[in-house]
Amino acid sequence: MYEYRHTDGELFSATAPTIELCRQWRDEWLAERSNNSQ
């Protein structure tokens, strides 16, 4: 399991076969958050 806590306290967690895939999903999640806040 991969967990990332954003500086605002929101938690992202993912389970994937590789850490690279988890990080890719995290980056997509961060990009979506950024787009939604505009």
C-alpha positions, 0 to 999 in steps of 0.5 A, spaced: 500 500 500 502 507 498 500 513 502 501 520 501 498 525 505 497 532 502 500 538 505 492 540 506 492 534 510 488 530 505 490 522 504 491 519 498 492 511 498 493 506 493 494 499 492 498 497 485 503 492 483 509 497 483 511 503 486 511 507 480 504 505 478 502 508 485 506 514 484 503 515 477 496 515 480 498 520 485 500 525 480 494 524 476 490 525 483 494 531 484 493 534 477 486 533 478 486 537 485 489 542 482 485 543 476 479 543 480 481 548 485 482 553 479 
